[in-house]
Amino acid sequence: MIARRYGFALALLAVGAAGPSANHAAAQTMRAFTASRAVGRERQLRATLDFGAGTVRLAPASAGQLYRMQLRYDAERYAPVQQYEPRNGILRLGLESVGKGGMRVSSRNQLTQSADVAFSASVPLSLTANLGASEARLDLGGLTLTEFALRSGATRGTVDFSAPTRGTCRSATLSVGATEITVLHLANAACGEVRIDGGVGRASLDFSGQWRRNARVVIDLAMGSITLRIPRGTGVRLVAERFLSRIDADGLEKQGNIWTTPGFDGAARKIDVELKTAMAGVNIEWIE
């Protein structure tokens, strides 16, 4: 299973009363860091990305690269992390907090921490992304993805499977706080299970792409709303284990706590949705 690490630092940025000299001093603490490694004899890569605040971009690496990371970070509060164990393919990248915690008071334009990360498309990848308060753009298209987990505090971002993945993806898990997440082209991921759980979140799941296997979606939010964008003609069955406050879906028939499309059993492609929360509203949009 994927290694789990918590305890991220959360950098809070606000407009303060300090003058230009204070902003100049804050800017002087920004550092750059680059790390990369070539593909060797790895049979798998079990990667954890820790990034507490800033902008995160992730994409497939160039041919021959196992991973690459470019950081711009606040050196007063964070230190770069690159830890790799070639014997078992365990990798940790990102930032960890150092001694000077607390609130960063500066102008909004000082929110300059960033991480550009890339992974090999040819090596089987199990990835956990721990993001605190970040703006994220994660493109996992074309990777040999076996498992994916996103854990976030106040992240706004997009996960895109822009091209069909390779290999077999067991699961994609989104554990959210006060989060707004959009997931695109989930059919390209071909994950056996897609799970969303956590606090007060909003999520949009788009199931367009190249259909290779039926999907199971589990939703367990304390509060929030889910939009499922599903290709027309797909068989859909939604089971609400608790009281469902709202469902907006044309073409579904209700029987007890189960909503299904007509002819579900004979559909060529299917999505099973399990709703475990009492609060979430569900909206199903049909796409061509």
N, C-alpha and C positions, 0 to 999 in steps of 0.2 A: 504493500500500500504506500501511498504517497506520504512522505515525511511531513508532519504538521508542526508549524512554528507560529507562535502568537506573540503578542506584546509589542505591537508596532508603535513607533513614535508618531504622534500626530502634530504636525506643525500648523499652528493657527496664525493666519496672516490677517492684519486689519490695518486700516488707515489710522495712523497715530499722530500725536502732536509733535513728534520729533521733526526737526528741520532737515534740509538737504544733507547736512553733514552726517546725520544718523543713517540716512538711506545710503550714502556713499560708503560708510563703514560696513553696513550690512552686505553691500554688493561685493566688498573686498573678501568676504568669507567664501564666496562661491568658488568651487574647484571642479576640475574635469577629471574623469577617470575612464579608461578604456581597457577592456579585457577580452580575450578571444582564445580559442583553441581549435586546432584542426581535428578532423575526424580521424580516429585511430581504428582500434579493433572493437569498439563498443558494440554490444548487442542491444543495449537499451540505455536510455537517459532518464533518470528520475530527478526532475528539476523543481526547485522551489524558488520563486521570485518574491522578495520582500521589499515593498516600497510604500512608505507611509504617506507621502504628500507630494503632489506635483503632477506632471504629465507623463504617462506611460504609453509607449508604442511597442508593439510586438509583431514580428513578421517572420517568414522563413528566411534562413540564412543563405548566404552565397554557397555555391557548390564547394565542397571540401571543408566547410566550417562546421564544427560541432556546435559551437555557440559563440555569440558576440554580444558584448554589452558596452554601451557608451552612456556615461552618467554626467550630469551637471548637478551639484549638490551643495548644501549648506554645511561647510566643514566645521562650524561651531557646534552643530547639533547631530551630525551624522557622519558615519564612516562607510566607505564602500566595502562590499563583501563579495569575495570570489573564493569559494571553497569547492574543490572537486576531488572525488575519490575514484580514480580510474578502475579500480578492481570491481566496484559494484555499480558504477555509473551514477552515483549520487552527486548532485550539483546544487549549490546554493548561491544565488546571485542577489544583488540589490543593495540596500542600505540598512544599517543598524544604528540605533541611537547611541550617543556618547554623553559625556557628563553634563553638558550645559542644556538641560531641559527647559521647559517653560514656553511662554508665548513669544512668538516673533512679532514685534511691532514695527511695521514698515508700510510703504505704499503698496497698492495692489500690484504694481508692475514688478515688484520684487519676487513674485511667485514664479521663480525661474527653474526650480528643480525639475529635472527631466531624466527619463530613462528610455533608451532605445535598445531593445533586446531582440535577438534573433536565435532561432534554433534550427539544427539540421533537419531537412525534409526527409532524409533517408534513414535516420536512426529512430527506432521506436521511442516515443516520448510520452512520459507520464508527468503532467505539469500541474503544480499548485501555484496560483498567483494570489499572494496576500497583499491587498491594497487597502490603505487606510482611508485617506481623503484625497482621491486622485481623479484626474480626468484620463480615461483609459481608451485606447484603440488597439484591440487585440485581433490580429488577423491570423487565424490558425489554418487557413486553407492550404491544402497540399502537404501538410505535415503527416508523418506516420504517427498518428495520435492514438494512444491506448487508453488514456484517462485524463480528464481535465477537471480542475476544481478552482473556482474563483471565490475568495473570501474577502469581503469588503465592508468598510464601515460607512463611509459617506461618498461612495464612488459614483460618478456619472460616466457611463461609457458604453462602448459597442464591442461586442464579440462577433467576428465575422468569419464564417467558413466560406471564403470567397471562391474556393475550388474544392473538389472532392478530396477528402483525406485519404490516406493510404492505411492499409492494415485494418484492424478491428478496434473500434472505440467502445469500451465497456460502459462508460458513463460520463456525463457532464453534469457537474454540481455547482449551483450558484447559491452561496450562503451570503445573504445580504443584510445590511442594517438599514439606514435611511438612504436607499439606493435607487437609482434609475438606470436600468440596464436594458439594452436592445441587443438581441441575438439574431443574426441574419444567416440565411441559407443553411438551416439546421439539417435539411435532408442531405447536404454534402458531408456532414459530420458522421452520419450513420451510427450514432451512439445508441447502445441498447436501452439506456435510460437517461432522461433529462430530469433533474431534480432542482427545485427552487425552494429554499427555506430561509427563515430568519424573521426579521422584525417588520418595519413599515417600509415596504418596497413597492416599486412599480416596475413591471417587466413586460417587454414585448418579444414574443418568440415567433420568428418567421421560418416556416418549414418549406420554403422554396429550395430548389436545387435538384441534384441528381438523386432520385429515390433508390436506395439499395436495401433497406430493411424497415420493417414497421417500428413505430416509436412508442415508448411508454413515458408519460410525463407525470411527475409527482409534484404537487404544489402544496407547501405547508408554510404559509405566511401568517404571522400574528395579525397583521392588518395589511391592506394593500390591494392592488388590482393587477390583473394579468390580461394581456391581449394575445390571442393565438391567431396568427395569420397562416391559413391552411389552404393549400391548393384545392380548387373545386374538384369534386369527384372523389376526394379522400374519405374513407369511412372514419367517423369519429364517435367515440363512446366516452362520456364524461360521468364519473361516479363521484357524488358528494358524500363523504363519510359523515359530515356534520351539516348543520343548517347552512345553506347557500344563500347569501343575502341578495345576490343579483347575478343573472346570466343573460347576456345578449347574444343570441345566435339564431339566425334564420335557418330553417330546414332541419332542426333537431326535434325529435319527438321525446316527450317526457313520460316516464313510467316510474313512479316512486321517486327515488333519489338518483335515477339514471336517465341521462339524455343521450340519444343515439341518432345518427343519420339513418334514413331508410336504406335497407339492404346492407347494413354494416357487415354482417357475416361473410357476404360474398364479395366485398370490396377488394380490389387488387392491392391497395395500400391502405394502412390503418394507423390511427393514432388513438391510444388509450390514455385518458387523463384521469388521475386520481386527485381529488381535491380534499385535503385533510383539515383545512382551516374553516372556521366559522365566519370569517370576516371578509375574505377576498371576494371581489367582484370579478367575473370572467366575461370577456368579450371575445367572440369568435368572428373573424373577418375572413371571408372567402376571397382568394386571389386566383388569377388565371395562370 
